[in-house]
Amino acid sequence: MKIKTGDTVRIIAGDHKGTEGKVMTVNREKNKAIVEGANMVSKHQKPSAQNPQGGIVKKESPINISNLSLIDAKSGKTTRVGYEVRDGKKVRFSKKSNEVI
């Protein structure tokens, strides 16, 4: 999995193309991630103890990993991710700047 929780990503395909945000969660089995502030959907909420009012709630929905691209911290542009062994550890690195992520 090239994208992990906490990474800053840009959506490269779909209705929310161009939106940037931080990855909140990653679901490895379904190949999906939830990006903060992107792909918002309206969900009808039943009244409960935590939310006695109920009503319509806006929340993020999962996006397929293939529609996300990691943003390089150095240049601020999207980059692909590579893996290599450096100092005996397997690390992710940016293909554009060749720096460890």
Stockholm file with secondary structure:
# STOCKHOLM 1.0

chainA/1-101         MKIKTGDTVRIIAGDHKGTEGKVMTVNREKNKAIVEGANMVSKHQKPSAQNPQGGIVKKESPINISNLSLIDAKSGKTTRVGYEVRDGKKVRFSKKSNEVI
#=GR chainA/1-101 SS CCCCTTCEEEECSSTTTTCEEEEEEEETTTTEEEETTSSEEEEEECCCSSCSSCEEEEEECCEEGGGEEEECTTTSSEECEEEEEETTEEEEEETTTCCBC
#=GC SS_cons         CCCCTTCEEEECSSTTTTCEEEEEEEETTTTEEEETTSSEEEEEECCCSSCSSCEEEEEECCEEGGGEEEECTTTSSEECEEEEEETTEEEEEETTTCCBC
//
